[in-house]
Amino acid sequence: MSEGCSAGYATFCPGRTTLTIMLKNYLRAAFRNLARNAHTTGINVFGLAVGMTAAILIFLWVDNEMSFDRYHTDSGRIYRLNTLFTESKWVWPSTTFLLGQHVRTELPAVATVACFQPAYQSTIHLGNELIEEKTGAFVDNTWFSLFHYDFVAGSPAGFLHNPRGLILTVSKAKKYFGDNDPMGQVLPIDSVPYRVAGIIRDNPANSSFQFDILRPIDALLADPSRRDNSTSWNNYNFQIFVKLQPAADPVAAGKAATGILQRNNPPSGGNTINLVALNNLHFETDLTIDDTFQHSNSRTVYIAGILGVFLLLIACINYVNLTTARASQRAREVGIRKVVGAGKASLFGQFFFESLAISLFSLIATLLCVTLAMPPFRELSGSVIQSPFSNPQTWKIIAGTLLAATLLNGVYPALLLSSFKPLNVLKKSTPSAFKGIMLRKGLVVLQFTFSIVLIASTIIIQRQLQFIQHTNPGYDRSQTFTFRLPRAIMAGKTEEQIGSVAAGVKQQLLNHPAVSSVSFASETVVAVTNSNEGSAAWDGKAPDFVPVVGQFSADESFKKTTSLEMQQGRWFDPQQPTDRHNFVLNETAINRFNIRRPVVGQRFFFQGDTGRIIGVVKDFHYASMHEAIRPLVILNRASWRSIVYVKALPGKASEALEAARAEWSRLAPDQPFDYTFLDEAFDSLYKADSRTSVLIVVFSVIAVVISCLGLLGLAAFTARHRVKEIGIRKVLGATATNILALLSGDFLKLVVMAVVMATPIAWWAMHRWLEDFAYHIPLRAWNFVAAGLLAVGIALVTVASQSMRAAQANPVKNLREQ
């Protein structure tokens, strides 16, 4: 008994007494009713738990994707300057270093400017060991005033005032210095000594800036040759970020930056600058070259959010359907309680508490399922969702999901059951709400519509991925792996010396009986990212035509290694010394450039060199099939090439790999051997698509299971409700097949209606998805027919399992029990 209400509790605390008794009665009645209908309760709890688990996992992923880079102060005012090349329509995430300097002084709308350039490959000298690092970057002296970092030791000031300063993340400091204090220690990078000036916490998982080793940009510009190249208006390799004044217009700022670029670099051909919000960088999908950031598709994220809502909705539909279907059985209970004085609010509270109890039971199961499913879900989604239950945002998502489930499950059934008129009920007059079952039918149609959309999407996505895998990209990637020679081997050598070193490596590998072919190139043929604007010229070129072209250096044996096909002319010939100045172009370049015919033999100017076009290679996909094939210039410069291609004889890949490992040990005994098979590099281009496919398959199965649970419960209830009718029909001669057709027919009609509704929705969704691919499959009618037939088959099996039990029951026993 509460303090202050001891003797006269009922007198002085009537409200609390009434409320306590009422809540106890609600709970007692709710648990009694749920236990009495254990079969239906089990279906509801299991279906809702599965739906809530799927919804919570999706909402966690969506929240993680939407939170990228938003932890920076004033993130809504920070933008990156992207370059749109007018002629080629290429979009680069970078621009010129000099543009950043001019923007800082000439645009009043800009409050802060910061610049960085990724250090794609650096060599750390640790004692006698050389370690390749790919997570470094050069940043300027305003970087830390624009972006947020948590310093564990040191400060930005100590770093920025020293052109040889170095900042490491905690994990990198641990890697290179162990338990020793890293502050003030020297770490040689690319043979240059840097002194540790600061230690920062590891980058958050939802940060685009996953750089672990930061160096001042002054260190980059200290090299005269790199400074001259970096400070050219034709060098677009720097990423520039700006923070605008509070009232500034990003569109106007972009136009002003475009004016600065075009005034200072007239040959730019009218290239424009666009400002992309920091909060949107994670969702950029129109970039022509990689910007080292992790990207996602905003459309996919929004669709995933809708998917989570619908999975929760169809799970709740089961409860609504089964509760309203059983409402007639509870009508007498409601009537009697109303006659003895129960009010509508009291009845509403009881039925709502039943829904809340279902939701709470489901939540307990959901928390267990989320815990078990989180590791495989991280792997499937490719997202780092760390310790979800320690994140307050997770509990907000769980609470929101529970509230949504309780409201969806509780409000309508509670309103329906509490609205019965006692007089009609006691006269055994069926409430009008039960005479029409359009709501239940509509909810079943909605469930299966969503499921069929997912099934059709699964079929089409799988077909597109198979199309990519089986479409000839124009080169042979089988039995071929690549590795990059250490930079130190080529450093400081002339073109001839580099060619000699490459020839020696090639011969060593070819001496092994498992090796079929060896060649050198500047990049992997799967994803050529290097490009150039304004360097290509030819006889008859229009002065105002400034194309952006891909550039790729390959040796004389590259065609054999990758099985490229020539459209005309020839490949580079080691017996032709002049071929070091000649070029091979792809078909798209020839067509786009409108070069005079005959093409072979025409003069061509590229990267400061003059030569002849000696051949035209057939177009091959040197980027993802999301992109159309673009112009490509292939040149024969040994100094550009550091990627070794090794093609093994069939079934001899492991032996060839050991041969390459042995050669690597001779060249760089203190460095780890890192290699990549072309098949793996090819598959990585479509990793996001593959993940989407797997997730769609998983959630399609979940949606179908939840829908079938509801259908199973409704079929069981219908069979019990019509047991007398079934008994009479069997006595009059109906067969089990007749009864099966009778009970299944209504449900199958609903599924067919769902097929009709789902087909246009699925077609629209998949049409939009396929638009992201420059090369894709056509949408065929059989994809949607197959999805519909599969849904009908699943529904038929589900309903038949209950219908057969009713059809095989003893009719005499059923009639006697009625």
N, C-alpha and C positions, 0 to 999 in steps of 0.2 A: 504494500500500500504506500502511495506516495506521501512524502513529507507534507504536512499541512492539511491533509485530508484523511486523518486517521479515523476519528469517530464518526463524523458525519460525511463520509466520502460521497455517498449517494446523494446527500442533500446539497453539499456545497460544490461538488465537482460533477454535476450530472452530464455535462458535455463530454468530459473525458471518459466517464463510465460508458456512456452510449457509444462513443466512438470506438473504445476498446472492444466492447462486446460485438459491435457491428463488424469490425475488422476480423475478429476471431471467427465469427460466423461465416464471413466471406471466405476466409481461408479454409475453414472446415468443409464448407459446401463445395468449394472449388476442388480440393484434393479428393473428396469423396466421389465427386462426379468424374474426375479424371481417372481415378482408379477403377471405377465401374466400367469405363470405356477404354480399357488399357490398349486395345488394338488401335483404335483411332488416335489415342494419345501418343502411342509410339510412332505412328506415321507422322503426326504433326511435329513431334520433338525432333525426330531424325531429319525430316525434310527441312524444317526450319534451321536446324543446326548446320546442315550442309550448305543451305543458302546463305546463312549469316557468315559462315567461315569463308566461303568464296567471296562474298561482298566485302568483308573486312580486309581480306588479302588484297583485293583489287583497290579498295579505297586507300590502303596503306601505300601501295605502289603509286597510285595517282598523286597522293599527297607528297610522296618523295620526289616525283618528277616535277610537280608544280613548285616545289620549294627551291629548285636549283638557283643558286647565286643570290637569293633574296636576303641572306644574312648580312650582306654588306650594308654599311650605313648609306642612306640615300640611294639605294639600288635603283629606285624608280627614276632617278635623274641621270643614271650612267648609261652611256651608249658606246657602241663600237662603230668605227668608220669602215664600211664595206665599199669595195670598188665594183661598179658595174661597167664592164667593157662593152661599149656600144655596138661594135661590129659583130663580135662573137656571142654577145649576150651572156658571157661568163660572169659569174659572181664570185669575187674573192673576198675572204674575210680580212684582208690586209690592204695596206696602201703604202705610200712612200713615207720614209722617215722625215723628209723635209716638210711634207704637208703638216705633220704634227707640230713642227716648230712654227710654221706660219699661222696655223689655227690658234696656237697659244697666244700670239701677239695681235692677231688681226680680227678675231671674232669676240666681241663683247659678251655674246650669249654664252660663251664657254667659261666656266669657273675654274676647271682643272683639266689638264691633259696628261695622260700617262701612256707610255709606249713600252712594248716588249717584243722580243723575237725569240721563238723557241730554239733551244740548242738541241737539235734532233738527235745528235750523236756526239757524245763527249767521252774522252778516255780519262779515267781516274788512275793516277799513279799511286799505288799503295804499296810501298816497299818495292819488292821485285815483281809485284802483281799488277797487271793492267786490267781494269774493269770498264766495260762499256756501259755508259749511262744514257738513258733516253728521256729522262724526266727533268731536264734542266731548262733554264731560260735566262735571257739577259733582260733586265728591267731598268728603267730610268729612275731619276731621283725623286719623282713624284708618285711612284707606284704605291708606296705604303700610305700616302695621304689620301689615295683614292680607294684602295681596297683594304679590307680588314684582315689582319693576321694577329694571332695570339703569340706574343714573344715569351718564351720560357726563359731565355737568357739573351743578353745583349739588347740592341735597339736598332731602329732604322738609321739613326744618325751615325753610328759607328760603321755601318755598312756603306752608306752613301758618300761619306767623306773619304773613302778609300777605294780607288779604282781596282784594287785587287782584294776587295772585301768579298765575303762569302756568307750566305745564309743557308742553313740546312734545316730540314724537318727533323723532328725527334728520331724518327725511324732511320733516317740516313746518317744522322750523327752516331746513333748506336751501331750502325753497320760499319762505319769507317773508324770509329774511335773506341768502340766498346764501352766500358764503364768509366773510361778516363774523361776528364773535363775537356770538351772540344773547343771551348772558347780560347781564341788566340792561336790555336793549332794551325799548321800549314797543310793544305791538301793540294797537291799538283793536279791540275786539270789541263789536258792537251799541252803538257810540258810547261805550263805556266803556274807558278806558285800562288795560291790564294790563301788568305788568312781568314779563319772563321770569326765573323763579327756578330753573329746572332743565331739563335736556335728558335724555331717556331713549331707550334703544334702541328701534327699531321693534318693535311688538308681534309676538310669535311667531305664525306661521300657525296654530298649534294653540291659540290663545287665544280665548276668547269675548269678551274685552274689547278690541275693536278701536277704542279711542278715542285719537286723536292729539293732542287739545287738552284739557288738564285745568285746570279752574278751581275755586277753593274754593267749597264750598256756601254759605259766608257771603256770597259775592258775589251769589248768587241771593236770599238772604234779606234783603239790604240794601234791596231795593225793597219799600216798605211793602205795596203791593197784592199782590205775589207772596208776601211773607212771610205775610200773613193767609190767603191761599189755601193755601199750602204747609203751614201749621201747623194746618189744619182736620182733624178726625177723618174727614171725608168725602172727603178728597183721598187717592186711592190711587195716586199717580204716582211714588212713590219706591221704589227697590229697596234692601232691607235685607239685609245679609249678617252672619252671626254665626259666630264660631269657638267651638265648645263645649269645655268642660273634657274631659280625656281619657276619663273614665268616664261622661260624660253621655249620656242617652238622647234622641235627636232627636225621637222620637214624644212623649215626656213634655214636652220643651221646646216642641214645637208646641202641645200642649194648654195649657201655661201661658201662651204668647203669645196664644192664642185667648181665654183668660180675661181677660187685660189688655185686649184689644180690645173685648170685649163689655161689660166693666165701664165702660169710658170712653166707649163709643159704643153705647148701647142700641138706637138705630134701625138698627144694622147688620144686624138680622134674623137673628142667629145665624150670621153669617159666621165661617169658621174659618181658622186659619193652619196651613199645612203647611210643614215644613222639607224642602227639596230639596237633596241633596248637590251640592256644586260639581262633583264628578266626573261627575254625571249631567245637568248643565244642557244639555250639547250634545245630549242625546237626549230632551229634552222635546218631546212631540208633542200634549199636551192643553191647551196654552195657548190662551186665547180671543183675546188680543191680542198683538201683536208686542212682543218685549222687546229688539229691535235685535241680538240674538245670532244667530249662524249655527247652525242646528239640523240634526240628522240623525236618522234613524230607527234606533233600536238594533236593531229586528227586521231591518232591511235590512242592517245591519252584520254581524249574526250569520249571516244567510243568505249574505252575500257570503263570509264566512269558510268556511262549509260548501261553498260553490261552489268556492272555491279548492282545498280539500282534494279534492273530487270531480274537478276538472279534472286535478289531479296524479295522482289515483288511476286515472282512465281512461287517462291517458297511460302509466302503469306497467303497466296491464293488457295493453296491446299487447305489451310486452316479455315478460311472463309467458306470454301466449298463444302467441306465436311461438316462444319458447324451448322451452316444453313440447311444442309441436307438432313441433318438430324434434328432440326428445329421442331418438326412435327411431333417427334417423340417426347419433347420437353414442353410441348404446349400445355398439357394437363397440369404439369408441375407449376408453370407460370400462372395458369388460371386459378388454381387452388391458393397459391400464395397471395395473389391479388385479392381474392375473396376474403382472406383472413387479415387483410390490412396492409400488405406489402405495397409500397409505393413504386412508381416507375424508376425513381432515382436509386432506390434500394436494389431493385432487380438489375438495373444497369450496372451498379457497382459490383454485384456478385459475378455477373457474366464477364465484366471487364477484368475482374481479378482472376478468373479462369484463364483468360488470354495472357495476363501478366505472368501467371504461374508457368504456362507453356513457354513463354518467352524466356523466363529465368532458367528453367530446366535446359532450354536450348542454349542459353548463353554459357552455362557451365560446360556443356559438351563442346560449344564453339571455342571457348578458351583453350581447351585441351587440343582440339583439332588444329587451331591456329599455331599452337606451340609445336605440334608434330609436323605441320605442313610448311613451316617457315623455311627450314633449310632447303628442301627441294624447290620451293617457290622462289627463293633468292637465285638459285641456279637457273631456273627456267626463265625468269624475268631479266636476269643480268643486272639486277639492282642490289645495292648494298643497304638493306634495311636492318640496322643494327639494334639489337635488344629492344624490340618493339614495345614491350610492356614497361620499360623504363622511360619511355617517351610520353610526356603528357598528351601529346597530340594523338597517340594511339588510343588512349582512354577516351578522348573526345570522340574519336571515330567509333569506338565500341559503344559508348553511351548513345551516340546519335543513331547507330544501327539498331540498338535495342529499343530506343524510343520509337523509331520508324516502324519496327516490327510489331511492337505492342499496339501502336495506333492502327496500323493496317489490319492487324489480327482482331483487335478488340472493339473498335468503335462500331463498325457496321453490324457484326453479329450481336453485340450487346444492345444496340438500338432496336434491332429486329426482334430479338427474343423478349425484350421488356415492353414491346408495343402491343403484344397480344391483348385482345379484349376477352376478359374472363367469361363473359356470357356465351360468346361464340365457341370458345374452347370447350366449356363444360357441356355444351349441346353437341359436341363432337363435330362442329362445323369447321372444316379446314380453313385456317387463316388464309386470307387472299394472297398473302406473300408467298404461299407455297403452291398456289394453283399455277402460277407461271414460274418456270424455272429458267427464264431467259438469262438471269444474272449468272447462274452457275454455268450454263452453257457458254456464255460469253467469256467467262474467266478461263474455262478449259480451252477455248479457241485461242485466247490470248497467250496462255502458257505454251501451247504447241506452235503457235505462230513464231514466237521467239525462238523456240527450240529448232524449228525448221530453218529459220534464217541462219542460225549457227551451223547447222548441218550442211546447208548449201555453201556457206562461207568456207567451211573446212574443206569440202570437195574442191572448190575453185582455187583456194590458196595452195593446196597440195598439188594441183595440176600445174599452177604457175611455177612452183618451186621445181617440179619435175621437168617442166619446159626449160628452165634455166640450166638444170643439171645436164640435160640431154641435147641442148642446142649447141652446135659446134661454134665455139667462140672465135674460131679462125686460127687457133694454135693448139698444139698438143701439150697438155699439162700432165700426162700420165708418166709415172716412174721418174719424175723430175723434181729435184730439190735445189734450193739455193742457199748460199751463205755469203756474208759480206767479209771481204778481206780487211784486216786491221788497217786503220788509216796510217799507222806508223810505217807500214811496208812501202806505201806509195809516196809518203811525204818527202818533199824536196827533190823529187826525181823529174827528169824531163819526159816528154812524150815518148821518146824512143826507149828510155830506160824503163818506163812503166810498161810499155809493150813487151819488153824483154822479160820482165818479171812475170807478167801474165802468161807469156808463152811457156815459161818454165813450169809454172803451176799447172797449166793445161796439160803439158806433156807428162808430168808426174801422174796426174789422174788418169790420163788415157792409157797409161801403161798397165793399169789394173784391168783384168779380164772382165769384170762386172760392169765397167763403164762403157757406155755406147757413144756418148758425145759430151763435150765440155765447151762452154762459151762464156763470154763476159758481157755484161750490160750495165747500164747506169741505174736501172730500177727493175723491179719485178714486172714482168709483162702483164700480170693480172691487174695491176693498178698503177699506171703511169701517171704520176701527179705533177711532174715538172713541166712547166709551160713558159711561153715567152710571148711578148707583144712587141711589135715594131721592128724586130730583127730580120724577119723574112722579106726578101725582095726578089724580083725576077723581071725579065724583059717584058714590057707591056703592062706592068703593074700600075694601077691608078694611084696617083699620089695620096689621095685621101682614104685609101683602103689600108687599114692597119689591123690585120687579123691577129688574133691570139691563137697560137698553135701549141700542141704538145710537142715536147722535144725529148728524144730518146737516143742514147748512144748504144750501139751493139757492134760486136765484132763479126768477122767473116764467117764463123761457124754458127752464129745464132740462128740463122734460118734453118739449118739442119737440126739443131737441138729442139727447136719449137715447132718445126714443120710448117712454117709460114709459107703461103703460096703467093707467087708473083702474078700480077695481072699483065704486066709487060716489062721488058727490060731484064735486068739481072740484079743479083745481090752483090755485096762487096766481095772483091776477089783479092786474096793475099798476094797474088802475082802482079797486081796493078798498083804501083806506088801512089798514083794520083788519087786512088780511091779514099785516101785519108781526107781529101777535100771535097769528095762527092757526096751525093745525098740520095736517099730512097724516101719517097713520099707515099702515103696511103691514098686510096681512091678518093676518099672524101676531100683531102687536101687538093688533089688535082681538079676535082669538080668545083670546089668552092673558089679556088684561086683563078679558075678560067685561064690556065696556062696554055700558051700556043701549042698547036699540034705540028709535028709529033712531039710528045712530051719528053720522051727519052732523048737526051742530048741537049736540052735547053739549059741555059745558064741559070744558076740559083745562088742567091746570097743569103747567108744565115750565120748568126753569131760571129760576125766579123770575118767570115771566111767566104771565098768564092770558089764555086765548083760547078759540076754538072749534075743534072738529074739522070741517074743511071738506071733507075728502075721504079716501078710502081707496085707496091705490095697490096694484095687484096685486103680490104677492110677486115680488121679483127677487133674484138672487144677488149680494149686496153683499160677499161673502167667497168663499173657495174652496169648491168643492163637497165638500171634505172635511168641511165643517161644515153643519149644518142651518140653514135660514133662521131668524133670530132677530127679536124685536121691534125695530122701527125707528121713530123719531120724526123727521119732517122739519120743520124750522122755517125761517123766512124772516128771518134776521138777516144784514145786509150785513157787519157787523163780523167775522163768523166766516169770511167767504169770501175766499179769495185764489187759488183754482185757477180758471184760465180754460179753458173747453171751447170748442174751435173745430171745427165740423163742416164739411167741405169738400163741394162738389158732386162727384158721381162723376167720377173721373179727374182731379180738380183739386187733389189733396192737396198737391202740391209748390208750386203757386201760392198756396194758402191758407197754407202754411207760410212762404213768403216774405213774405206780408202780415203774419203774426204777428211775424216777425223784424224787419220794418220798424217795427212799433208798439213792439216791445221796445226797439229802438235809440232811439226817441224817449223812452221812459220811463226806461231805465237804460242809457245808452250805454257805461258803463264796466264792465258786467257781461256775462258770457257768457250766451247764450240757451240755456236747457235745456228740452227738451220731451220728451214721451212720448206715443206713440200708445196708445190704449186697448187695441188688439189686443196690443201688446207687454206692457202691464201685465197683461193677462189671462193671457198665456202665461207670465209670470214666476211666477204663482201655482202653476204646475204644472211649474216647472223641474226640481225634484227628481224628479218622476214621469217626466218626459221623459228625464232622465239615466239613471234606472233602466231605462227601456225600451231606450235605446240600448245600455247595458252588457249587458243581458240578450240583446239581439240579437247583439252581438259575441261574447259567450261561448257563446251557442247555436251559432253558426257554428263556433267553435273546438272545442266538444265534438263536434259532428257530424263535423268534419274528422278529429279524432283517432280517433273511433270507426270512421270509414270506412277510415282507414289500417290499423287493426288488422284490420278485416274484409277489406280488400284483401290484406293479407299472408297471412291464414289461407286465403282463397280461392285464392291463388296456390299455397300449399303443398299444399292439398287437391287441386288440379288436378294438380300434379306427382306427388303420392303415389298418385293413382288413374289415372295415365296408362295403365297396362296394362289396367285395367278398361274405360276409355273406348275404347281401341283394339279390344278384343274386342267391345264393344257396337256399335261402328261397323261392324265386319266383319260382324256379324250383322244389320245393317240399321237400327240406330238413327240417327235424323236429328240434325242440330245442335240442333233445338228440344228433342228428347228429352234430349240430353246437358245442355243448358242447364237444363232443368227438374230434372234429377237433381242437378246440382251446386248449384243455387240453392235448392232446396227446403228443405234442412236449415237454411240460414242464415235464410231468410225465416220459418221456424217460430220461430226464436229472437227475431227482431224482433217478431213478433206477440205472443210471450210478454212481451216488454218493454213493448209497448203496453198489455197487460192490467195489468201491474204499475204502469206509470207513471200511468195514468188517475186512480186514487184519490189518489195522491200529489199530482199536479198540481191536482186539484180542491180538495183541502184547502189547499194552499199559496195558490192564487188566491182561495179563499173568505176566508182570513185577510187577504190583501192588500186585497181589496175592502171589507173591514170598515172600513178607514180612510176610506172615502168615505161621506158621508151620502147621496149620490146616485150610483148605479152601475148597470152593466149586469147582467142576470141571467146566470148560468153556463149555457150551452147545451151539449148533448151534441155538437153538430157541431164545437165548438172542439176537443174531444179526438179526435174521429174524424178531423178534418183533420190534426191533429198526427201521429196514427198513420199515416195514409195517406202523408203526406209522408216520414215515417221509412222506411216500407216501400219507397216509391219510390226513395229515396236508396240504401237497402241493395241493392235489386234492380239498380240501375245499377252500383253498386260491384262486386257479385259477378259480374254479367253480363260486365263488361269482362274478367275473367280466365276465366270459364267459356267464353266464345265462342272465345277463343284455343285452349283445350283441345279444344273441340268441332270446330274447323276444322282441327286438326292431322292429318297423314297417319297413319292407324292402322298401316300396315305399318312405317313408320319407328319408331313408338313401340314396337311389339311386338318389332322387331329389337333395339332398344336395351335391352330389359329382360333 
